[in-house]
Amino acid sequence: DPVAMEKTHQPGHVVSQHAQYLIPSDWDTTDIASEETTLRNDIRDLDEASQVDQTQAFYEDTGDVYGHDIAKMILLDFIILNGDRNPGNAVLATSPDGTQSAVVPIDHGFAFDEPFAPGDEAATFKWFMNYPLTAGWRNYVRGGLSLDDNVTETSLRDTVEGFLDAHSNMSVEAILSKFRAMPGVSDSQVEQVEASLKGSVDRLNWMRNNIDAVLRALSGSDKLI
């Protein structure tokens, strides 16, 4: 029922329940919330300097394995203006032999928030990249940069460009056509979805035209990379 779904987080719950079907059943899965809880328990008796060192090592190890996918997740969240990417809202998965990894974003019940500065994608992007939840994920990308040559400035650029290219043919009308075909959809819902989609396209196009700014925000680099 689209009307009921509009008033609940049901879409997010559905994604949560089914996200791991995208991951082979024999892969190991976890999430940052669980891993951070374990970390805090492990280091709580250490002195402050050691706690800082262990936390930084945690950022580095996580970013080294999942950095590219985390970067793509951050870009996706900007496109859909998802304000609820808390540490539990992504599944971290690793193959049994440790040679493959993936991040599967879950629970998007709070997506399509109002832009920080409607019509000003640059201002909204700056706000979003410094939003506490976004900044937390960004720390992992930065921590893993050039650690073991898995995530480098070059590979990060390739990841961003590949992500933007993959979404270059997104059609607002094609998506709206499928939405209109759903039973019980009202005209007001179509208008709301259309506005959200157009905003997503605007943010996608802004990133495509400002890749260096996007890379600086992800990597923390003061220079163009």
FITOR-91827 format. One record per residue (C-alpha): residue number from 1; residue in three letters; chain; x negated, y negated, z negated. Coordinates in nm, 4 decimals, always signed. Layout:
<sebas>
<nr NUM, rest ALA, kette A, c1 X, c2 Y, c3 Z>
...
</sebas>
This chain:
<sebas>
<nr 1, rest ASP, kette A, c1 +0.0000, c2 +0.0000, c3 +0.0000>
<nr 2, rest PRO, kette A, c1 -0.1898, c2 -0.3132, c3 +0.1196>
<nr 3, rest VAL, kette A, c1 +0.0089, c2 -0.5397, c3 -0.1143>
<nr 4, rest ALA, kette A, c1 -0.0814, c2 -0.3327, c3 -0.4188>
<nr 5, rest MET, kette A, c1 -0.4413, c2 -0.2999, c3 -0.3037>
<nr 6, rest GLU, kette A, c1 -0.4701, c2 -0.6758, c3 -0.2701>
<nr 7, rest LYS, kette A, c1 -0.3872, c2 -0.7133, c3 -0.6399>
<nr 8, rest THR, kette A, c1 -0.6183, c2 -0.4411, c3 -0.7713>
<nr 9, rest HIS, kette A, c1 -0.9723, c2 -0.3133, c3 -0.7367>
<nr 10, rest GLN, kette A, c1 -0.8491, c2 +0.0000, c3 -0.5649>
<nr 11, rest PRO, kette A, c1 -1.0689, c2 -0.0499, c3 -0.2557>
<nr 12, rest GLY, kette A, c1 -1.3737, c2 -0.0640, c3 -0.4787>
<nr 13, rest HIS, kette A, c1 -1.2697, c2 +0.2464, c3 -0.6692>
<nr 14, rest VAL, kette A, c1 -1.2199, c2 +0.4384, c3 -0.3456>
<nr 15, rest VAL, kette A, c1 -1.5687, c2 +0.3425, c3 -0.2302>
<nr 16, rest SER, kette A, c1 -1.7114, c2 +0.4413, c3 -0.5675>
<nr 17, rest GLN, kette A, c1 -1.5486, c2 +0.7828, c3 -0.5580>
<nr 18, rest HIS, kette A, c1 -1.6655, c2 +0.8643, c3 -0.2080>
<nr 19, rest ALA, kette A, c1 -1.9993, c2 +0.6847, c3 -0.1704>
<nr 20, rest GLN, kette A, c1 -2.2098, c2 +0.9841, c3 -0.2648>
<nr 21, rest TYR, kette A, c1 -2.0558, c2 +1.1877, c3 +0.0177>
<nr 22, rest LEU, kette A, c1 -2.2932, c2 +0.9824, c3 +0.2333>
<nr 23, rest ILE, kette A, c1 -2.5859, c2 +1.1378, c3 +0.0452>
<nr 24, rest PRO, kette A, c1 -2.6921, c2 +1.5032, c3 +0.0868>
<nr 25, rest SER, kette A, c1 -2.5655, c2 +1.7040, c3 -0.2085>
<nr 26, rest ASP, kette A, c1 -2.9132, c2 +1.8185, c3 -0.3123>
<nr 27, rest TRP, kette A, c1 -3.0529, c2 +1.4645, c3 -0.3439>
<nr 28, rest ASP, kette A, c1 -3.1210, c2 +1.3193, c3 -0.6875>
<nr 29, rest THR, kette A, c1 -2.9031, c2 +1.0182, c3 -0.7696>
<nr 30, rest THR, kette A, c1 -2.9119, c2 +0.7506, c3 -1.0348>
<nr 31, rest ASP, kette A, c1 -2.8490, c2 +0.3775, c3 -1.0705>
<nr 32, rest ILE, kette A, c1 -3.0439, c2 +0.0813, c3 -1.2030>
<nr 33, rest ALA, kette A, c1 -2.8175, c2 +0.0434, c3 -1.5065>
<nr 34, rest SER, kette A, c1 -2.9034, c2 +0.3948, c3 -1.6253>
<nr 35, rest GLU, kette A, c1 -3.2713, c2 +0.3534, c3 -1.5457>
<nr 36, rest GLU, kette A, c1 -3.2887, c2 +0.0178, c3 -1.7251>
<nr 37, rest THR, kette A, c1 -3.1266, c2 +0.1686, c3 -2.0346>
<nr 38, rest THR, kette A, c1 -3.3882, c2 +0.4450, c3 -2.0360>
<nr 39, rest LEU, kette A, c1 -3.6646, c2 +0.1872, c3 -1.9911>
<nr 40, rest ARG, kette A, c1 -3.5428, c2 -0.0275, c3 -2.2816>
<nr 41, rest ASN, kette A, c1 -3.5278, c2 +0.2767, c3 -2.5068>
<nr 42, rest ASP, kette A, c1 -3.8765, c2 +0.3861, c3 -2.4031>
<nr 43, rest ILE, kette A, c1 -4.0433, c2 +0.0499, c3 -2.4658>
<nr 44, rest ARG, kette A, c1 -3.8519, c2 -0.0842, c3 -2.7664>
<nr 45, rest ASP, kette A, c1 -4.1319, c2 +0.0022, c3 -3.0106>
<nr 46, rest LEU, kette A, c1 -4.4067, c2 -0.1519, c3 -2.7970>
<nr 47, rest ASP, kette A, c1 -4.5499, c2 -0.5001, c3 -2.8498>
<nr 48, rest GLU, kette A, c1 -4.4142, c2 -0.7829, c3 -2.6325>
<nr 49, rest ALA, kette A, c1 -4.7044, c2 -0.7844, c3 -2.3865>
<nr 50, rest SER, kette A, c1 -4.6732, c2 -0.4100, c3 -2.3296>
<nr 51, rest GLN, kette A, c1 -4.2992, c2 -0.4424, c3 -2.2790>
<nr 52, rest VAL, kette A, c1 -4.3588, c2 -0.7058, c3 -2.0108>
<nr 53, rest ASP, kette A, c1 -4.6162, c2 -0.4822, c3 -1.8404>
<nr 54, rest GLN, kette A, c1 -4.3878, c2 -0.1798, c3 -1.8455>
<nr 55, rest THR, kette A, c1 -4.0950, c2 -0.3809, c3 -1.7118>
<nr 56, rest GLN, kette A, c1 -4.3072, c2 -0.5156, c3 -1.4264>
<nr 57, rest ALA, kette A, c1 -4.4251, c2 -0.1632, c3 -1.3472>
<nr 58, rest PHE, kette A, c1 -4.0606, c2 -0.0563, c3 -1.3359>
<nr 59, rest TYR, kette A, c1 -3.9832, c2 -0.3330, c3 -1.0830>
<nr 60, rest GLU, kette A, c1 -4.2819, c2 -0.2291, c3 -0.8746>
<nr 61, rest ASP, kette A, c1 -4.2056, c2 +0.1424, c3 -0.8706>
<nr 62, rest THR, kette A, c1 -3.8377, c2 +0.0880, c3 -0.7893>
<nr 63, rest GLY, kette A, c1 -3.9134, c2 -0.1681, c3 -0.5206>
<nr 64, rest ASP, kette A, c1 -4.1811, c2 +0.0498, c3 -0.3662>
<nr 65, rest VAL, kette A, c1 -3.9291, c2 +0.3304, c3 -0.3130>
<nr 66, rest TYR, kette A, c1 -3.6059, c2 +0.1402, c3 -0.2475>
<nr 67, rest GLY, kette A, c1 -3.7213, c2 -0.2094, c3 -0.1458>
<nr 68, rest HIS, kette A, c1 -3.6052, c2 -0.2065, c3 +0.2152>
<nr 69, rest ASP, kette A, c1 -3.2570, c2 -0.0791, c3 +0.1329>
<nr 70, rest ILE, kette A, c1 -3.2246, c2 -0.3219, c3 -0.1583>
<nr 71, rest ALA, kette A, c1 -3.3130, c2 -0.6071, c3 +0.0785>
<nr 72, rest LYS, kette A, c1 -3.0405, c2 -0.4941, c3 +0.3208>
<nr 73, rest MET, kette A, c1 -2.7937, c2 -0.4669, c3 +0.0333>
<nr 74, rest ILE, kette A, c1 -2.8675, c2 -0.8253, c3 -0.0706>
<nr 75, rest LEU, kette A, c1 -2.8038, c2 -0.9459, c3 +0.2854>
<nr 76, rest LEU, kette A, c1 -2.4794, c2 -0.7478, c3 +0.3018>
<nr 77, rest ASP, kette A, c1 -2.3668, c2 -0.9002, c3 -0.0261>
<nr 78, rest PHE, kette A, c1 -2.4321, c2 -1.2494, c3 +0.1098>
<nr 79, rest ILE, kette A, c1 -2.2331, c2 -1.1763, c3 +0.4242>
<nr 80, rest ILE, kette A, c1 -1.9323, c2 -1.0548, c3 +0.2250>
<nr 81, rest LEU, kette A, c1 -2.0003, c2 -1.2849, c3 -0.0727>
<nr 82, rest ASN, kette A, c1 -1.9941, c2 -1.0033, c3 -0.3237>
<nr 83, rest GLY, kette A, c1 -2.0320, c2 -1.1516, c3 -0.6689>
<nr 84, rest ASP, kette A, c1 -2.0351, c2 -0.8250, c3 -0.8625>
<nr 85, rest ARG, kette A, c1 -2.3478, c2 -0.6369, c3 -0.7593>
<nr 86, rest ASN, kette A, c1 -2.4269, c2 -0.5477, c3 -1.1182>
<nr 87, rest PRO, kette A, c1 -2.6932, c2 -0.2824, c3 -1.1930>
<nr 88, rest GLY, kette A, c1 -2.4364, c2 -0.0023, c3 -1.1836>
<nr 89, rest ASN, kette A, c1 -2.2878, c2 -0.0905, c3 -0.8468>
<nr 90, rest ALA, kette A, c1 -2.5364, c2 +0.0890, c3 -0.6246>
<nr 91, rest VAL, kette A, c1 -2.6384, c2 +0.4530, c3 -0.6049>
<nr 92, rest LEU, kette A, c1 -3.0125, c2 +0.5140, c3 -0.5804>
<nr 93, rest ALA, kette A, c1 -3.0826, c2 +0.8450, c3 -0.4090>
<nr 94, rest THR, kette A, c1 -3.4021, c2 +1.0402, c3 -0.3409>
<nr 95, rest SER, kette A, c1 -3.4548, c2 +1.3615, c3 -0.1477>
<nr 96, rest PRO, kette A, c1 -3.5809, c2 +1.6642, c3 -0.3461>
<nr 97, rest ASP, kette A, c1 -3.9291, c2 +1.6380, c3 -0.1958>
<nr 98, rest GLY, kette A, c1 -3.9455, c2 +1.2623, c3 -0.2594>
<nr 99, rest THR, kette A, c1 -4.0099, c2 +1.1730, c3 +0.1042>
<nr 100, rest GLN, kette A, c1 -3.6757, c2 +1.0016, c3 +0.1695>
<nr 101, rest SER, kette A, c1 -3.4701, c2 +0.7508, c3 -0.0244>
<nr 102, rest ALA, kette A, c1 -3.1533, c2 +0.5481, c3 +0.0148>
<nr 103, rest VAL, kette A, c1 -2.9473, c2 +0.2855, c3 -0.1643>
<nr 104, rest VAL, kette A, c1 -2.5696, c2 +0.3166, c3 -0.1281>
<nr 105, rest PRO, kette A, c1 -2.3763, c2 +0.0063, c3 -0.2416>
<nr 106, rest ILE, kette A, c1 -2.0517, c2 +0.0881, c3 -0.4242>
<nr 107, rest ASP, kette A, c1 -1.7533, c2 -0.0962, c3 -0.5743>
<nr 108, rest HIS, kette A, c1 -1.6672, c2 -0.4064, c3 -0.3731>
<nr 109, rest GLY, kette A, c1 -1.3547, c2 -0.5159, c3 -0.5554>
<nr 110, rest PHE, kette A, c1 -1.4914, c2 -0.8681, c3 -0.6009>
<nr 111, rest ALA, kette A, c1 -1.6139, c2 -0.9198, c3 -0.2445>
<nr 112, rest PHE, kette A, c1 -1.5190, c2 -1.2267, c3 -0.0406>
<nr 113, rest ASP, kette A, c1 -1.5524, c2 -1.4765, c3 -0.3222>
<nr 114, rest GLU, kette A, c1 -1.5168, c2 -1.8437, c3 -0.2366>
<nr 115, rest PRO, kette A, c1 -1.8389, c2 -1.9888, c3 -0.0860>
<nr 116, rest PHE, kette A, c1 -2.0455, c2 -2.2065, c3 -0.3172>
<nr 117, rest ALA, kette A, c1 -2.0358, c2 -2.4827, c3 -0.0554>
<nr 118, rest PRO, kette A, c1 -1.7701, c2 -2.4118, c3 +0.2104>
<nr 119, rest GLY, kette A, c1 -1.9073, c2 -2.4858, c3 +0.5562>
<nr 120, rest ASP, kette A, c1 -2.2640, c2 -2.5223, c3 +0.4267>
<nr 121, rest GLU, kette A, c1 -2.4233, c2 -2.1806, c3 +0.4709>
<nr 122, rest ALA, kette A, c1 -2.7699, c2 -2.3026, c3 +0.3670>
<nr 123, rest ALA, kette A, c1 -2.6443, c2 -2.4296, c3 +0.0304>
<nr 124, rest THR, kette A, c1 -2.4380, c2 -2.1159, c3 -0.0268>
<nr 125, rest PHE, kette A, c1 -2.7379, c2 -1.8964, c3 +0.0588>
<nr 126, rest LYS, kette A, c1 -2.9634, c2 -2.0839, c3 -0.1833>
<nr 127, rest TRP, kette A, c1 -2.7046, c2 -2.0509, c3 -0.4592>
<nr 128, rest PHE, kette A, c1 -2.6434, c2 -1.6826, c3 -0.3869>
<nr 129, rest MET, kette A, c1 -3.0115, c2 -1.5873, c3 -0.3842>
<nr 130, rest ASN, kette A, c1 -3.0534, c2 -1.7482, c3 -0.7269>
<nr 131, rest TYR, kette A, c1 -2.7317, c2 -1.6030, c3 -0.8679>
<nr 132, rest PRO, kette A, c1 -2.8378, c2 -1.3912, c3 -1.1694>
<nr 133, rest LEU, kette A, c1 -2.7132, c2 -1.0584, c3 -1.0314>
<nr 134, rest THR, kette A, c1 -2.8741, c2 -1.1217, c3 -0.6910>
<nr 135, rest ALA, kette A, c1 -3.1974, c2 -1.2376, c3 -0.8523>
<nr 136, rest GLY, kette A, c1 -3.2138, c2 -0.9165, c3 -1.0531>
<nr 137, rest TRP, kette A, c1 -3.2069, c2 -0.7028, c3 -0.7382>
<nr 138, rest ARG, kette A, c1 -3.4460, c2 -0.9396, c3 -0.5614>
<nr 139, rest ASN, kette A, c1 -3.7049, c2 -0.8729, c3 -0.8335>
<nr 140, rest TYR, kette A, c1 -3.7311, c2 -0.5140, c3 -0.7123>
<nr 141, rest VAL, kette A, c1 -3.7981, c2 -0.6187, c3 -0.3525>
<nr 142, rest ARG, kette A, c1 -4.0690, c2 -0.8573, c3 -0.4691>
<nr 143, rest GLY, kette A, c1 -4.2170, c2 -0.6051, c3 -0.7093>
<nr 144, rest GLY, kette A, c1 -4.2580, c2 -0.3449, c3 -0.4374>
<nr 145, rest LEU, kette A, c1 -4.4125, c2 -0.5769, c3 -0.1786>
<nr 146, rest SER, kette A, c1 -4.7492, c2 -0.4395, c3 -0.0634>
<nr 147, rest LEU, kette A, c1 -4.7801, c2 -0.2164, c3 -0.3696>
<nr 148, rest ASP, kette A, c1 -4.8558, c2 +0.1016, c3 -0.1756>
<nr 149, rest ASP, kette A, c1 -4.8056, c2 -0.0439, c3 +0.1711>
<nr 150, rest ASN, kette A, c1 -4.4514, c2 +0.0951, c3 +0.1756>
<nr 151, rest VAL, kette A, c1 -4.2917, c2 -0.2499, c3 +0.1618>
<nr 152, rest THR, kette A, c1 -4.5021, c2 -0.5147, c3 +0.3339>
<nr 153, rest GLU, kette A, c1 -4.4304, c2 -0.8595, c3 +0.4713>
<nr 154, rest THR, kette A, c1 -4.4208, c2 -0.7077, c3 +0.8206>
<nr 155, rest SER, kette A, c1 -4.1914, c2 -0.4195, c3 +0.7256>
<nr 156, rest LEU, kette A, c1 -3.9624, c2 -0.6563, c3 +0.5369>
<nr 157, rest ARG, kette A, c1 -3.9313, c2 -0.8767, c3 +0.8448>
<nr 158, rest ASP, kette A, c1 -3.8551, c2 -0.5689, c3 +1.0568>
<nr 159, rest THR, kette A, c1 -3.5899, c2 -0.4639, c3 +0.8034>
<nr 160, rest VAL, kette A, c1 -3.4190, c2 -0.8036, c3 +0.8053>
<nr 161, rest GLU, kette A, c1 -3.4270, c2 -0.8340, c3 +1.1834>
<nr 162, rest GLY, kette A, c1 -3.2962, c2 -0.4788, c3 +1.2236>
<nr 163, rest PHE, kette A, c1 -3.0125, c2 -0.5450, c3 +0.9804>
<nr 164, rest LEU, kette A, c1 -2.9087, c2 -0.8627, c3 +1.1608>
<nr 165, rest ASP, kette A, c1 -2.9305, c2 -0.6947, c3 +1.5021>
<nr 166, rest ALA, kette A, c1 -2.7142, c2 -0.4068, c3 +1.3799>
<nr 167, rest HIS, kette A, c1 -2.4376, c2 -0.6519, c3 +1.2917>
<nr 168, rest SER, kette A, c1 -2.4774, c2 -0.8772, c3 +1.5953>
<nr 169, rest ASN, kette A, c1 -2.1703, c2 -0.7415, c3 +1.7733>
<nr 170, rest MET, kette A, c1 -1.9285, c2 -0.7672, c3 +1.4817>
<nr 171, rest SER, kette A, c1 -1.5906, c2 -0.8650, c3 +1.6268>
<nr 172, rest VAL, kette A, c1 -1.3434, c2 -1.0490, c3 +1.4075>
<nr 173, rest GLU, kette A, c1 -1.0594, c2 -0.9697, c3 +1.6461>
<nr 174, rest ALA, kette A, c1 -1.1411, c2 -0.5976, c3 +1.6606>
<nr 175, rest ILE, kette A, c1 -1.1349, c2 -0.5733, c3 +1.2811>
<nr 176, rest LEU, kette A, c1 -0.8164, c2 -0.7808, c3 +1.2589>
<nr 177, rest SER, kette A, c1 -0.6491, c2 -0.5576, c3 +1.5166>
<nr 178, rest LYS, kette A, c1 -0.7082, c2 -0.2521, c3 +1.2989>
<nr 179, rest PHE, kette A, c1 -0.5924, c2 -0.4398, c3 +0.9888>
<nr 180, rest ARG, kette A, c1 -0.2701, c2 -0.5541, c3 +1.1563>
<nr 181, rest ALA, kette A, c1 -0.1949, c2 -0.1931, c3 +1.2483>
<nr 182, rest MET, kette A, c1 -0.1851, c2 -0.0891, c3 +0.8826>
<nr 183, rest PRO, kette A, c1 +0.1695, c2 -0.0413, c3 +0.7457>
<nr 184, rest GLY, kette A, c1 +0.3068, c2 -0.3201, c3 +0.5300>
<nr 185, rest VAL, kette A, c1 +0.0467, c2 -0.5844, c3 +0.6153>
<nr 186, rest SER, kette A, c1 +0.1875, c2 -0.9367, c3 +0.5892>
<nr 187, rest ASP, kette A, c1 +0.1035, c2 -1.2420, c3 +0.7986>
<nr 188, rest SER, kette A, c1 -0.0499, c2 -1.4125, c3 +0.4948>
<nr 189, rest GLN, kette A, c1 -0.2793, c2 -1.1157, c3 +0.4399>
<nr 190, rest VAL, kette A, c1 -0.3897, c2 -1.1272, c3 +0.8024>
<nr 191, rest GLU, kette A, c1 -0.4662, c2 -1.4990, c3 +0.7661>
<nr 192, rest GLN, kette A, c1 -0.6663, c2 -1.4351, c3 +0.4503>
<nr 193, rest VAL, kette A, c1 -0.8667, c2 -1.1544, c3 +0.6085>
<nr 194, rest GLU, kette A, c1 -0.9270, c2 -1.3592, c3 +0.9227>
<nr 195, rest ALA, kette A, c1 -1.0666, c2 -1.6499, c3 +0.7188>
<nr 196, rest SER, kette A, c1 -1.2913, c2 -1.4147, c3 +0.5224>
<nr 197, rest LEU, kette A, c1 -1.4200, c2 -1.2491, c3 +0.8400>
<nr 198, rest LYS, kette A, c1 -1.4934, c2 -1.5794, c3 +1.0098>
<nr 199, rest GLY, kette A, c1 -1.6898, c2 -1.6871, c3 +0.7041>
<nr 200, rest SER, kette A, c1 -1.8848, c2 -1.3623, c3 +0.7183>
<nr 201, rest VAL, kette A, c1 -1.9721, c2 -1.4215, c3 +1.0837>
<nr 202, rest ASP, kette A, c1 -2.0830, c2 -1.7769, c3 +1.0061>
<nr 203, rest ARG, kette A, c1 -2.3135, c2 -1.6524, c3 +0.7291>
<nr 204, rest LEU, kette A, c1 -2.4487, c2 -1.3772, c3 +0.9526>
<nr 205, rest ASN, kette A, c1 -2.5250, c2 -1.6251, c3 +1.2297>
<nr 206, rest TRP, kette A, c1 -2.6900, c2 -1.8635, c3 +0.9836>
<nr 207, rest MET, kette A, c1 -2.9257, c2 -1.5909, c3 +0.8648>
<nr 208, rest ARG, kette A, c1 -3.0049, c2 -1.4927, c3 +1.2230>
<nr 209, rest ASN, kette A, c1 -3.1070, c2 -1.8535, c3 +1.2940>
<nr 210, rest ASN, kette A, c1 -3.3029, c2 -1.8908, c3 +0.9693>
<nr 211, rest ILE, kette A, c1 -3.4902, c2 -1.5629, c3 +0.9319>
<nr 212, rest ASP, kette A, c1 -3.7995, c2 -1.7275, c3 +0.7827>
<nr 213, rest ALA, kette A, c1 -3.5902, c2 -1.8888, c3 +0.5085>
<nr 214, rest VAL, kette A, c1 -3.4294, c2 -1.5519, c3 +0.4381>
<nr 215, rest LEU, kette A, c1 -3.7697, c2 -1.3834, c3 +0.4136>
<nr 216, rest ARG, kette A, c1 -3.9043, c2 -1.6530, c3 +0.1814>
<nr 217, rest ALA, kette A, c1 -3.6062, c2 -1.6051, c3 -0.0489>
<nr 218, rest LEU, kette A, c1 -3.6460, c2 -1.2264, c3 -0.0554>
<nr 219, rest SER, kette A, c1 -4.0217, c2 -1.2201, c3 -0.0953>
<nr 220, rest GLY, kette A, c1 -4.0769, c2 -1.5295, c3 -0.3088>
<nr 221, rest SER, kette A, c1 -4.3404, c2 -1.6455, c3 -0.0636>
<nr 222, rest ASP, kette A, c1 -4.4016, c2 -2.0183, c3 -0.0232>
<nr 223, rest LYS, kette A, c1 -4.5304, c2 -1.9656, c3 +0.3280>
<nr 224, rest LEU, kette A, c1 -4.3480, c2 -1.8540, c3 +0.6382>
<nr 225, rest ILE, kette A, c1 -4.3928, c2 -1.4808, c3 +0.6799>
</sebas>
